[in-house]
Amino acid sequence: MSITVVAIALGFAAVHLFAGRLRFLDSTPRSAYLSAAGGIAVAYVFLHLLPELFAHRETFTEHLGLGPENAETVLLSLALVGLVAFYGVERVMLLHGTARSQGGKEGKQDPNNLFWLHIGSFAVYNLLIGFLLHEYGEADLRDLTLYASAMAVHFATNDHGLRSHHRHLYDAYGRWVLSTAVVVGAFLGFAVEIGPEAIAMLFALLAGSVVLNVLKEELPEERESRFWPFALAAAIYAAVLAAM
């Protein structure tokens, strides 16, 4: 078992456990650091993760008997599935929050149930990110470093969003669930061996999920997000990716 991969997984867990102490992130307009973190994650997805998907076309062609165009369609469709799945969860949370503020029936649902739905979806997400650490660890240090840095800042963004939405429930339970999920995912990556076509599918699902989770934190009007930190961080990280 790679000590580096385990250390990174524990570092991911620490982001969830201790990011709440970074009080300077709790500001309106949105902290420039959070917008920059979003820019880094988006640059990573579009310039590294998505191109990596296309490299998996040969895997699908060889193992599933698909032509190059069909293999590409399958991969992009899976990325779309990841995006739509998280959009569905966020839509449920948004409708509940709006109904609760207006006294509607949807707002009378048990907030604990909605909290566990939200945290459960992100636990699966973290499990997947932790699981794929092993694949990068098997590749080279460069890819592992890029993946770890992009996901670490992305976790900080997710953590802030979940904490602002659920407040005390997140601090009491949510952060522990998500920290555990990413570490368990990393250990499963070593313990469970799956085929290359399954790995390609998981990368595709992750790519779509990351895009949605970054943009849903940046786009809402009430966030008062900062465009220039987002754009500058995306450009700088893109240059780093190109140089490496």
Phi, psi and chi 1 to 4 in degrees:
 res  aa     phi    psi   chi1   chi2   chi3   chi4
   1 MET       -  128.5 -179.2  178.5  -64.4      -
   2 SER   -68.6  123.3  169.8      -      -      -
   3 ILE   -64.2  -35.3  -65.0  176.8      -      -
   4 THR   -62.4  -44.5  -56.9      -      -      -
   5 VAL   -63.8  -43.5  168.4      -      -      -
   6 VAL   -61.7  -42.4  173.4      -      -      -
   7 ALA   -63.2  -39.6      -      -      -      -
   8 ILE   -66.8  -41.8  -69.1  172.1      -      -
   9 ALA   -60.2  -42.2      -      -      -      -
  10 LEU   -66.6  -34.5  -67.2  174.5      -      -
  11 GLY   -64.6  -41.0      -      -      -      -
  12 PHE   -58.4  -45.5  -74.9  164.8      -      -
  13 ALA   -60.8  -40.0      -      -      -      -
  14 ALA   -63.7  -32.9      -      -      -      -
  15 VAL   -58.7  -46.5  171.2      -      -      -
  16 HIS   -67.6  -37.6  -75.6  -58.7      -      -
  17 LEU   -72.5  -32.8  -68.1  176.7      -      -
  18 PHE  -119.6   -5.1  -59.1  111.5      -      -
  19 ALA   -62.3  -26.9      -      -      -      -
  20 GLY   -63.7  -17.7      -      -      -      -
  21 ARG   -81.1   -9.4  -62.4 -176.1  179.8 -178.4
  22 LEU   -85.4   77.6  -56.5  177.6      -      -
  23 ARG   -63.8  -22.3  -61.7  -57.6 -180.0 -171.5
  24 PHE   -68.1  -13.4   62.1   87.8      -      -
  25 LEU   -77.4  -19.3  -62.4  179.2      -      -
  26 ASP   -87.3   80.9  -61.1  -35.7      -      -
  27 SER  -144.8  156.3   62.7      -      -      -
  28 THR  -130.8  123.6  -57.5      -      -      -
  29 PRO   -61.9  166.3   19.7  -26.3      -      -
  30 ARG   -54.1  141.9 -174.2  172.3  176.1   80.5
  31 SER   -57.3  135.7  166.4      -      -      -
  32 ALA   -60.8  -30.2      -      -      -      -
  33 TYR   -65.7  -38.9  -64.3  102.3      -      -
  34 LEU   -70.0  -40.5  -71.9  173.6      -      -
  35 SER   -64.8  -38.3  -70.3      -      -      -
  36 ALA   -64.2  -40.0      -      -      -      -
  37 ALA   -61.2  -39.5      -      -      -      -
  38 GLY   -63.6  -40.1      -      -      -      -
  39 GLY   -63.1  -39.5      -      -      -      -
  40 ILE   -63.8  -45.8  -70.9  171.3      -      -
  41 ALA   -64.2  -41.0      -      -      -      -
  42 VAL   -66.4  -43.0  165.0      -      -      -
  43 ALA   -60.0  -40.2      -      -      -      -
  44 TYR   -63.5  -43.6  177.6   78.3      -      -
  45 VAL   -63.5  -48.6  168.8      -      -      -
  46 PHE   -77.2  -29.4  -79.1   94.1      -      -
  47 LEU  -103.8  -10.0  -64.6 -179.2      -      -
  48 HIS  -130.2  -51.0 -167.5  -87.9      -      -
  49 LEU   -71.3  -47.7 -160.0   56.2      -      -
  50 LEU   -65.3  -44.7  -72.7  178.3      -      -
  51 PRO   -58.7  -33.0  -28.0   37.0      -      -
  52 GLU   -65.0  -32.7 -172.0  170.9  -24.3      -
  53 LEU   -60.2  -43.7  -73.3 -176.7      -      -
  54 PHE   -65.3  -26.6  -65.0  115.0      -      -
  55 ALA   -67.7  -20.0      -      -      -      -
  56 HIS   -85.8   -0.1  -75.9  -70.6      -      -
  57 ARG   -58.6  -39.6  -76.2 -179.6  -60.8 -176.2
  58 GLU   -63.6  -34.4  -65.6 -177.6    4.7      -
  59 THR   -61.5  -46.0  -60.9      -      -      -
  60 PHE   -67.4  -37.9  -86.9   39.2      -      -
  61 THR   -63.5  -41.9  -59.5      -      -      -
  62 GLU   -76.5  -44.3  178.9 -178.6  -11.6      -
  63 HIS   -90.8  -26.8  -68.2  -90.6      -      -
  64 LEU  -111.7   -2.1  -60.1 -179.1      -      -
  65 GLY    69.2   27.7      -      -      -      -
  66 LEU   -95.1  149.9  -61.2  174.8      -      -
  67 GLY   -73.3  164.1      -      -      -      -
  68 PRO   -56.1  -42.8  -25.9   35.1      -      -
  69 GLU   -67.8  -41.5  -69.4 -174.2    1.0      -
  70 ASN   -66.9  -38.0  -71.0  -25.5      -      -
  71 ALA   -63.0  -41.2      -      -      -      -
  72 GLU   -64.1  -40.7 -174.0  174.8  -60.4      -
  73 THR   -62.9  -42.2  -61.0      -      -      -
  74 VAL   -62.4  -45.3  170.3      -      -      -
  75 LEU   -62.5  -46.3  -73.3  167.6      -      -
  76 LEU   -68.4  -32.0  -68.4  176.1      -      -
  77 SER   -65.6  -38.0  -64.0      -      -      -
  78 LEU   -66.9  -37.9  -72.9  168.1      -      -
  79 ALA   -62.1  -39.3      -      -      -      -
  80 LEU   -64.3  -39.5  180.0   61.0      -      -
  81 VAL   -59.5  -44.7  167.4      -      -      -
  82 GLY   -59.7  -42.0      -      -      -      -
  83 LEU   -66.2  -47.0 -172.9  151.1      -      -
  84 VAL   -66.0  -38.8  170.1      -      -      -
  85 ALA   -59.5  -46.5      -      -      -      -
  86 PHE   -72.8  -29.7  -91.7   92.2      -      -
  87 TYR   -63.4  -39.8  175.6   74.5      -      -
  88 GLY   -61.0  -44.5      -      -      -      -
  89 VAL   -63.5  -45.2  172.7      -      -      -
  90 GLU   -65.8  -33.4  -66.8  -58.9  -38.0      -
  91 ARG   -65.7  -41.4 -173.8   63.8 -179.6  167.9
  92 VAL   -59.6  -45.1  169.1      -      -      -
  93 MET   -64.9  -39.6  -59.0  -55.4  -60.0      -
  94 LEU   -65.8  -45.6  176.3   62.7      -      -
  95 LEU   -62.9  -39.9  -70.5  174.9      -      -
  96 HIS   -64.3  -43.3  168.1   73.0      -      -
  97 GLY   -64.7  -40.8      -      -      -      -
  98 THR   -66.7  -44.5  -58.7      -      -      -
  99 ALA   -64.8  -38.4      -      -      -      -
 100 ARG   -64.1  -40.2 -177.2  170.9   55.7 -176.9
 101 SER   -69.1  -24.4   65.2      -      -      -
 102 GLN  -102.1   -0.7  -63.4  175.2   -8.4      -
 103 GLY    77.0   22.0      -      -      -      -
 104 GLY   -77.2  171.9      -      -      -      -
 105 LYS   -63.8  -39.7  -68.9 -177.0  178.6  179.3
 106 GLU   -59.4  -30.3  -67.8   89.4  -13.4      -
 107 GLY   -72.5  -10.3      -      -      -      -
 108 LYS   -89.6    0.4  -64.2  179.7 -179.0  178.3
 109 GLN   -64.7  152.1  -63.3 -178.5   47.3      -
 110 ASP   -63.9  115.8 -173.4  -11.6      -      -
 111 PRO   -61.0  -25.8   20.7  -31.9      -      -
 112 ASN   -65.9  -39.3  -72.2  -25.7      -      -
 113 ASN   -63.9  -42.4  -68.4  -20.8      -      -
 114 LEU   -67.6  -35.9  -70.1  166.7      -      -
 115 PHE   -60.8  -46.4  165.1   74.5      -      -
 116 TRP   -70.0  -30.2  -73.3  113.5      -      -
 117 LEU   -62.4  -47.0  169.0   65.4      -      -
 118 HIS   -64.1  -49.7 -150.3 -169.9      -      -
 119 ILE   -67.7  -36.5  -68.4  -58.7      -      -
 120 GLY   -61.7  -40.9      -      -      -      -
 121 SER   -64.8  -39.7   65.5      -      -      -
 122 PHE   -75.1  -25.3  -86.2   93.7      -      -
 123 ALA   -65.7  -42.5      -      -      -      -
 124 VAL   -62.7  -41.2  173.9      -      -      -
 125 TYR   -60.2  -48.0 -176.9   64.3      -      -
 126 ASN   -65.2  -38.1  -80.4   19.7      -      -
 127 LEU   -58.7  -42.8 -167.1   76.7      -      -
 128 LEU   -65.5  -44.2  174.8   57.5      -      -
 129 ILE   -62.2  -42.8  -69.3  173.8      -      -
 130 GLY   -65.2  -40.6      -      -      -      -
 131 PHE   -60.9  -42.1 -174.3   85.8      -      -
 132 LEU   -74.9  -11.6  -67.8  175.9      -      -
 133 LEU   -55.3  -39.2  -96.3  174.7      -      -
 134 HIS   -61.5  -38.7  172.6   67.9      -      -
 135 GLU   -64.9  -40.7  -63.8  -55.8  -46.4      -
 136 TYR   -70.9  -34.0  -78.5  110.0      -      -
 137 GLY   -64.7  -29.1      -      -      -      -
 138 GLU   -78.5  -17.7  -69.3  -70.1  -52.7      -
 139 ALA   -84.7  -93.6      -      -      -      -
 140 ASP  -151.1  167.0   57.4   56.0      -      -
 141 LEU   -64.8  -33.3 -175.2   60.1      -      -
 142 ARG   -60.8  -52.5  167.5 -170.5  171.8  -86.9
 143 ASP   -63.6  -38.7  -74.7  -14.1      -      -
 144 LEU   -64.1  -41.5 -179.1   60.1      -      -
 145 THR   -64.7  -44.3  -59.3      -      -      -
 146 LEU   -63.2  -44.7  -68.8  172.9      -      -
 147 TYR   -63.3  -46.6 -179.7   72.5      -      -
 148 ALA   -63.6  -44.2      -      -      -      -
 149 SER   -66.9  -42.9   58.9      -      -      -
 150 ALA   -66.1  -42.7      -      -      -      -
 151 MET   -72.0  -31.1  -68.9  -58.5  102.5      -
 152 ALA   -64.0  -47.5      -      -      -      -
 153 VAL   -69.5  -31.1  -64.2      -      -      -
 154 HIS   -65.9  -40.1  179.6   50.5      -      -
 155 PHE   -60.5  -38.8  -82.0  148.9      -      -
 156 ALA   -62.0  -39.6      -      -      -      -
 157 THR   -66.6  -46.6  -57.0      -      -      -
 158 ASN   -60.4  -43.4  -73.9  -12.8      -      -
 159 ASP   -59.4  -44.1 -174.5   89.4      -      -
 160 HIS   -63.5  -43.1 -178.5  -92.4      -      -
 161 GLY   -64.2  -44.3      -      -      -      -
 162 LEU   -67.0  -38.6  -70.7  166.6      -      -
 163 ARG   -67.2  -40.5  177.6  172.3  -77.1  103.1
 164 SER   -68.0  -27.4   63.5      -      -      -
 165 HIS   -82.5  -40.5 -165.6   94.7      -      -
 166 HIS  -109.5  -13.4  -62.2  -69.4      -      -
 167 ARG    52.7 -114.9  -58.9 -175.8 -175.7  -81.2
 168 HIS   -65.8  -33.7  -57.8  -59.7      -      -
 169 LEU   -62.4  -38.5  -81.9  174.4      -      -
 170 TYR   -67.0  -45.1 -177.8   78.9      -      -
 171 ASP   -65.0  -36.1  -78.1  -30.2      -      -
 172 ALA   -76.2  -38.6      -      -      -      -
 173 TYR  -128.5  -46.1  -54.6  106.1      -      -
 174 GLY   -56.9  -48.2      -      -      -      -
 175 ARG   -63.7  -31.6   63.8 -169.6  179.1  116.4
 176 TRP   -72.2  -38.5  -65.1   99.8      -      -
 177 VAL   -63.7  -46.2  172.0      -      -      -
 178 LEU   -68.6  -37.8  -61.5 -172.4      -      -
 179 SER   -63.6  -43.5  -61.4      -      -      -
 180 THR   -64.7  -40.6  -58.7      -      -      -
 181 ALA   -61.4  -42.9      -      -      -      -
 182 VAL   -70.4  -34.3   73.1      -      -      -
 183 VAL   -70.4  -43.4  173.2      -      -      -
 184 VAL   -61.1  -41.4  168.9      -      -      -
 185 GLY   -58.4  -42.3      -      -      -      -
 186 ALA   -63.0  -42.5      -      -      -      -
 187 PHE   -69.2  -34.8  -81.5   91.2      -      -
 188 LEU   -64.8  -32.1  -75.5  176.1      -      -
 189 GLY   -59.9  -32.6      -      -      -      -
 190 PHE   -83.0  -33.9  -69.8  104.7      -      -
 191 ALA   -85.4  -29.4      -      -      -      -
 192 VAL  -111.4  125.4  178.9      -      -      -
 193 GLU  -104.7  124.4 -174.8  173.4  -13.5      -
 194 ILE  -124.3  162.7   61.2  177.2      -      -
 195 GLY   -73.1  164.1      -      -      -      -
 196 PRO   -63.1  -31.3   20.4  -32.1      -      -
 197 GLU   -69.2  -34.6   65.4  -82.1    8.2      -
 198 ALA   -68.2  -38.5      -      -      -      -
 199 ILE   -61.2  -43.0  -67.4  -64.9      -      -
 200 ALA   -61.3  -40.7      -      -      -      -
 201 MET   -63.3  -41.5  -68.2  177.2 -179.2      -
 202 LEU   -65.4  -40.4  -66.7  179.6      -      -
 203 PHE   -61.3  -40.0  -86.9  119.2      -      -
 204 ALA   -64.7  -46.3      -      -      -      -
 205 LEU   -59.5  -41.1  -71.8  169.0      -      -
 206 LEU   -64.4  -42.6  177.4   63.2      -      -
 207 ALA   -59.0  -48.5      -      -      -      -
 208 GLY   -64.3  -38.3      -      -      -      -
 209 SER   -65.7  -41.6  -59.3      -      -      -
 210 VAL   -64.2  -43.0  171.0      -      -      -
 211 VAL   -57.7  -48.5  170.0      -      -      -
 212 LEU   -63.2  -45.8 -171.5  -79.1      -      -
 213 ASN   -68.2  -29.4  -78.2  -43.9      -      -
 214 VAL   -73.2  -50.0  169.3      -      -      -
 215 LEU   -68.6  -33.4  -66.1 -176.8      -      -
 216 LYS   -69.8  -20.3   62.4   98.1  174.0  172.7
 217 GLU   -83.1  -26.6  -72.9  -65.0  -31.9      -
 218 GLU   -93.2  -30.7  -71.8  -63.8  -40.7      -
 219 LEU   -83.7  -33.9  -66.0 -179.3      -      -
 220 PRO   -54.8  137.9  -27.7   37.2      -      -
 221 GLU   -61.3  -36.3 -177.0  178.4   -6.8      -
 222 GLU   -68.2  -16.7   66.7  -88.6   13.8      -
 223 ARG   -70.8  -26.7  -64.6  -81.6 -162.1  -88.3
 224 GLU    49.7   52.1  -64.2 -173.2   28.4      -
 225 SER   -64.8  159.8  -59.6      -      -      -
 226 ARG  -106.3  118.2  -62.7  171.8 -177.1 -103.5
 227 PHE   -69.7  -46.7  171.3   74.9      -      -
 228 TRP   -66.9  -41.9  -71.5  113.6      -      -
 229 PRO   -60.4  -39.6  -27.0   36.8      -      -
 230 PHE   -61.3  -51.1 -179.6   92.0      -      -
 231 ALA   -67.2  -41.9      -      -      -      -
 232 LEU   -65.6  -44.1 -175.0   59.9      -      -
 233 ALA   -63.9  -40.4      -      -      -      -
 234 ALA   -61.9  -42.4      -      -      -      -
 235 ALA   -67.0  -43.2      -      -      -      -
 236 ILE   -65.8  -44.0  -68.3  173.7      -      -
 237 TYR   -69.1  -33.4 -160.2   72.3      -      -
 238 ALA   -62.3  -41.2      -      -      -      -
 239 ALA   -64.6  -38.6      -      -      -      -
 240 VAL   -63.3  -43.3  171.1      -      -      -
 241 LEU   -61.9  -41.9  -69.6  171.5      -      -
 242 ALA   -65.7  -38.4      -      -      -      -
 243 ALA   -70.3  -30.0      -      -      -      -
 244 MET   -87.8      -  -63.6 -178.9   68.0      -
